[in-house]
Amino acid sequence: LVERMEQSRDRRVVPRPNRVIYNGALRCMAKHGCGEEAESLLVKFHSAFPSQPDIYSYTLALRAWERSNDCIEAARRARRLFGQMLVRAEEGHLPHLDVNAYNILLNCYARAGLADDAEVLLTRLESDEWMSPSSSSYSLVIKALSRSNALDAVDRAWQILHRLGYPKRKANSSSTSNETEPTFDVSLDTFNAMLRLFAKRGMASEAEELLGSIDALVVKGTMRRGGPDVQSYEAVLEAMGRRKEADIPKRAEALVTRMEVLGELGGNIQPSLKAYNTLLNCYANAGQSGKAEALLAKLKDMHESGLSLPPDAVSYGSTIKALVNSGKSQEIALTRAEALANALKIADGADNEIVSAHRLKLYAKWGMGKEAEQLLRKMEIERQRGNLLKGPGIIHYTAVLNAWAKSPDDDAIEKAESLFSEMESNSRLDLDIAAYHGLLLNYSIRGHIKKAEELMKRILEDPTLVANKITFTMLINTYCRSKVDYAGERAEQLLDKMRELQAAGYANVEPDNITYASIIRCIRGTSSEVSAFEKLELMSRLQMERWPGV
């Protein structure tokens, strides 16, 4: 529409686009995350004499990149556009940039996990004589840290909180000093960003401690703003959902119960469906299928009473996941999973990718390759009919590979290889290391050394794949199960390769107890119990700090 206005020759009928028109178009592009189009229009705007882009025009173009889908490219282009804005401000064509423009670029960095760039920009903002960072500025830098791969992300985030006045731990926590702690103004958004960082790292204890500290600071009056909100509790629950300790379900239960009590007392805290789903996930990780099904039934009752949203695919999927991890018999687990899947289908009117993924994992647990592939083919048919929007995806195909790996059928390997070839030729699928693990597991369980070695070579030569300790341990187990004379020698060679990669900066290849246990089996075979002397000799030979399992 703007182009038609620009190209029109009859100005009596179609006026030349002015700043209002251009900014209106930029606002539309910003809303839909059309960064490329917004920047192109901004260039045209410059040539639309006498109208020229103002600070609002540039901010809208920056906002369009902020909402763009390609986070990495958006951060790069937003940085360039921001630099242009700074130059025009220095030349007097634009006013001095406000904190809003800085925060938009900070969010672009945060979405891309560019923590270093975000911290540099925050430092620049802090040193600006015309303005100061807002609470969102600090929150966005912590968000960038949470999405980065920086090993020291948590320490750097703590430094930001301390710069804002959050009290550091005293060396002597038992000190009974009468000094009052200074009042500070850390926003709840900033604290929540820290809690989400803990959640991403699975730091449940740290998240619980910070949540308790926020409450204590509000009571003491050293924090001026309100206490934890629903997002705070959700972040702590998410951190718990990433842990496997035995007491995690009880701790998660206590937190959700606390939210329920606060809601009943008239507070603004009420467990969300996300909170309940995270509790379901904690039950699922622990294999507590009874508690998971009871909570799912509670959610249904709450919805029927108008107290909450209906349980969704995540709710049902987590309940089936609990069955996968439980000690239920094959017949009971499969029957209950099918009933849950049907219940969701009745409620939603269609099958669901999340629930199907957990059903496939249940088939994989029992080595039911035929049944898993039948469900996969059914999903493909439903996708072609338009009933499945996103599936089946790589996670579904990989689950079927895992099912064939444990299948007792004589043609299981042929079926797995055929499926993997189909995956490679499917343009919808982007094969990841887990998919290769699915095929490698088929070879490993059956001791097929040649095929396993060929697949490992492909993995190591593919620049898009990164082998990890699971990859190497699977190949080591292949040698163990093949019972060849050179199994121990090959296992030690792979251990050396893992350490070589680790020294080169690949953190995910560090051998663990499972790796060492597999290597020891390769060296010793299935001989008698290991003597204390032999343990010491093997620990020295393999450079182990402790014996596996200790």
Salt bridges, closest charged atoms under 4 A:
GLU3 OE2 - LYS44 NZ 2.89
ASP10 OD1 - ARG12 NE 3.39
GLU36 OE1 - ARG77 NH1 3.06
GLU39 OE1 - ARG77 NH2 3.51
GLU39 OE2 - ARG80 NH2 3.17
GLU66 OE1 - ARG63 NH1 2.76
GLU73 OE2 - ARG76 NH2 2.68
GLU73 OE2 - ARG77 NH1 3.53
GLU91 OE1 - HIS93 NE2 3.54
ASP116 OD1 - ARG156 NH2 2.75
ASP117 OD2 - ARG79 NH2 3.51
GLU119 OE1 - ARG156 NH2 2.40
GLU126 OE1 - ARG163 NH2 2.79
ASP128 OD2 - HIS96 NE2 3.10
ASP152 OD1 - ARG156 NH1 3.14
ASP185 OD1 - ARG225 NE 3.00
GLU208 OE1 - ARG251 NH2 2.46
GLU209 OE2 - ARG169 NH2 2.35
ASP215 OD2 - ARG258 NH2 2.31
GLU238 OE2 - ARG242 NH2 3.14
GLU245 OE2 - ARG243 NH2 2.68
ASP247 OD1 - ARG251 NH1 3.41
GLU253 OE2 - LYS291 NZ 3.12
GLU260 OE2 - LYS298 NZ 2.85
GLU293 OE1 - ARG336 NH2 2.36
ASP351 OD1 - LYS345 NZ 3.86
GLU373 OE2 - ARG377 NH2 2.86
GLU380 OE1 - ARG383 NE 3.20
GLU380 OE2 - ARG428 NH2 3.04
GLU382 OE2 - ARG385 NH1 3.28
GLU417 OE2 - LYS451 NZ 3.00
GLU422 OE2 - ARG377 NH1 2.74
GLU424 OE2 - ARG458 NH2 2.36
GLU453 OE2 - ARG490 NH1 2.59
GLU492 OE2 - ARG541 NH2 2.46
GLU500 OE2 - LYS497 NZ 3.85
ASP512 OD2 - LYS469 NZ 3.70
GLU534 OE2 - ARG524 NE 2.83
